[in-house]
Amino acid sequence: MRNVRVLIANEPRTYREAFAEALRFIRPGAEIVEAEAEDLDREVERFRPDVVLCSTVSPTVQNMVENWVLLYPENEPLVMVSTAGELSTVSDVDLDDIIALVDRTAGLINNNHAPSL
């Protein structure tokens, strides 16, 4: 059984740090890495995350990560979520939603169940 890997590369930095600290506290077994938005592709290739939280989604993220959350693209009041490769749009997301996605992804990794948000 391996730990779920989460890459957090959203802006602003304070949100990124808050998500990372909360996830580290609530899910201490998860591997959490923070990165600057401009380093997203390099970190995806290096870390091979299971979940990405970001402010922009690149082709690298779309091709390499099935579970990602695009937070407020272009400062719009919406969130795009890819779970197991299926894309949806929601009006907002909170920490409980992120934790649920991380937990479901951990289940996918270890039990082959598809996550959803």
Buried (B, 14 or more C-beta within 10 A) or exposed (E): EEBBBBBBBBBEEEBBEEBBEBBBEBBEEBBBBBBEBEEBBEBBEEBEBBBBBBBBBBEBBBEBBBBBBBBBBEEEEBBBBBBEEEEEEEEEBEEEBBBBBBBBBBBBBEEEEBBEB
